[in-house]
């Protein structure tokens, strides 16, 4: 079994302390030579400027390939494309294009009156720029707002037809969940890469909240294991074991790329990679 390629997702800092933590995250995981790292938006697009600053900082101070998240939330088409053009001007060529979640207090997503109504429209506009490698999101257990699993996969295909090159899935806990989804995508005529998203459990309470929000199921055996944990050290060991087993099953099933949602806590993702036999190779190179 060959070693997989890797990617890591970070969120943008909101404070000076957070900025130092993001720097440490990059330093910790860069030696694993990820294919790319990505920086998210906050809920409702609340960290748009912070995301831009974090992306450009990583882009200009490291050799890493940085992917910037762009969403349709609370912005006009012109504003979003202006941000995209700024990324292109700074050398960023990778975009993760998403519809985005509703702003705080809103019951559901609603497009800006002059904005992109959907992720398909955003992908289409970015593809017309001809400057970006565009990745999109996918839901192996179906988007909570989708009419059906079939309709959800059909919508994903529309994003590929619009110009996306790959999809990164929402997190899940069982490899068979991903394999069923991957097979259904192939059956629907999707031949682009579907990258599994891995969420090592840095916080059991937080993971349960995330899962409820995005419709990810947690197997009872995993719930039982974490609910018996009584100290942080044991929780970290369990989290490493659970994520490592999941990744090993994925690799055995033919997966060749793993995407880690780090939550800006890189040590656990690094530990999982080490357990998989993926060793660090180089140190991060700074731009003079």
N, C-alpha and C positions, 0 to 999 in steps of 0.2 A: 504493500500500500504506500503510494507516494505521499510526500508531505503536502498538505494543503496550502494554498495561499490564504492570507488573512486580511481583514480590515477591522477597524475599531471606530466606534462612534463616541463622541464627546458632546457635552452641552456647554454653551458659552458661559463665561464667568459673569457674575453680577457685581462682584466686589474686587478690590485689589487682592485680597486673600484668595479669592476664587481664581484670579488670573495666575497667581503663583501655582495654585493647585493644577490648573490646566497645563501649565508649563511642565510640571512634574509628571503629569500623565503622559504627555508626549515623550518626555525623556525616558520614561519607564518602558513604553511599548515600542518606540521607534526601532530599537535593536532587533525586534522580531521581523523587521522589513515588511511591513504591511503594504499591500497593493495600493491602498488608499486609507485615509482617515476622514471621517465626516464630522461636521459640527451642526447641531440641531438648532431649530427655533424653539423658544418657549411656547407654552400653550397660548393659542390665539395670536401667534406672531409677535409676542410681547418682547422678544429679545432680538428683533430684526437687525438693529444696528450693532448690538453686541456680537451677534453671529458674524456679521461682516468683519468686524474688527478682529475677532478670534481667527477667522479663516485667513485673512490677509496676514496676520501676525505669524501663524504657522507656515504659511506659504513663503514668506520672506525670510524667515529665520531658520528654516530647516530644508532638508532635501525631500521631505514627504510630499506625496501627492494628496492634496486636500480637496474634498468634495463639500460643497456648500449646500445646505438645505434651503429650498425656496418653497413657500406655500402661497396659497391663494387668499389667505385670511386678511381682511381689513386693509386692503391696499388696492389701488387702481392698477390696470394693466401697464400703464406708462411707468408707474413707480416700480413695479416688479421688474420690468424689463430694464429699467435704469440701473437697478441693483445688479442684474445679470451682466449688463455691459461693464459695470465697474469691476465685477469679478474677472471678466475677460481681459480687461485692461491691466489687471494686476497679475495675470498669468494663470488664474484659476480656470480650469477647463472641464471640471467635473461638477455636476449638479445633481442633487437628489430632489426631484420635483414631486411635491405632495399637495393634496388639497388642503390639509391642515385641519385641526380641531376648531370647534367653535370658541370664540372669545369667552372669557369668564362671564358667567351670568346669562349667556345665551343658551336657549334650549337645544339648538342644533345649528349646524353650519348654514350661513347665508352669505351669498356672494355680495361683494361690494357692488354698488350700482354701476361702476365703471371698471369692475374687476373681472378676473377669470372665474367663470361659474364652476369649473371643475378642473381636476388634475389633467384630464385629456387636453383641455384647451391650453393649459399652461405648458404641457409637453410639446404641443403643436407649435406654440409661439417660440419656445426655446429652440426647437429643432430648426425652425426657419432661420434662426440666427446663424446656424451652421458653424458654431464655435464650441459646442459642448458635447461631452459624453453624458448622457442623461440616464440616471437610474430612478426607479420608481418604487413605491411600496406595494406589498402584497400580503394577503391575509390567509394563511393556511387553514384557519378555522372559520373563515368567512367574515368580512367586514360587518360590524354590528348593524349598519344601516342598509346592507344589501338585501335585495328581495329573496335571493336564494344563492346557494353555492355556485350554481351554474351561471347565474346572472353576474356574480362577482368575478368569476373567471373570464366571462365574456367582456366585462369592463376592463379587466387587466389586459386582455388582448388588444383592446382599443388603444391603450396607452403604448403598447409596443408598436402598433400600426402607426401611431402618431409620431414615433421617433425615439422611443426609449430603447436602450441597449441591454438593460438587465433590471431585475427586480430584487429587492431585499425584503425578506418576509418579516412580519411581526414575530415576536418570540413565541415559543412553544416548548413543551416538555417531553414529548415523545417523538422519536425519529419517524415512526409510522405515520404520524400526523403530517410531517413534511413529505414523505414519500407518496402518500395518497394525493396530496395537493399537487406535487410535481407531475405525477402520472396524469392527473386530470387536466393540467395545463398542456401537456403534450397532446392529449386526446383532443383538446380544443384548438390545436394548431399553433401553439406557442413553442417556438424552438430556441428562444433566447435564454440566457442563464437565469435561473432562479436561485438566489443566494439565501441560505438559511440564517436567520437572525437568532443569536444566542444571548440570553440574559442570565449571566451568573447571579445567584441570589445574594446580593450584598445586604439586603434587608428583607426579611421574610414578610413583615407587615407591608412594606412598600410593594413587594412583588405581588402580594394578593390584591392590593388596590389596582396596580397596573393591569393585572389579568382581568379583573372585573370590568375595567374600562374598555379594554380592547377585545373582549370575548375569548381570551385564551383560557383553556381548561387546565386545571392542575390535577394530576392523578392523585387518587387518595393515598397511595403509598408515599408520595412526596409530601403531602400534607401531614400525614402521620409522623413522618420522620422529622420534619422541621418543628412540629408542635411539641415534640418530646425534648427538643434541645433546650438546655438551661443556661448555656454560657456562650459568649461570642466566639471563643476559639473553636468550640465544637461545631458551631453554626458555619464557620468558615471552612472547616474540614468537610462538612457535609455538602456545602454548596460547591466546593471544588469537585467532590466525588460525583455529584449529580450532573454537573455540567460536563465533566470529562466523559462520563458514560454516554451522555447524549451525543457529544461530538464524535466519540469513537464509533457509535452506531451509524451516525451520518456518513462518516468516512468509509466505513465498511460497505455502505450502500451506494458508493460512487460519488459522493459529494467531494468537490475539490476546492471549495472556498468556504471559509467560516467568517461570519460578521458578528463581532461582539459588541453588545450594548454595555459600555463600561460604567455608565453613570458617574464618570470622573473618579472611579475607584479602580485603578488599573491593576492593582496587585493580584486580584482574584482572576482576572482574564489571563494575566501572565502565568499564574500558577496552573491554570487549566492547560495552557499551551505547553508548559513544561511537562505536565503529566502525560500529554499526548506525544511527547518526544520532540516537540518543536523548540529548538534551542535558539537563543539570541545569536546574532551573527556580527552585527556592526554597531558602532556607537553613532548616535545622531551627529551629523555634520552641521556645523554652524556656518552661516554665510558671513564672510568677512565684512 
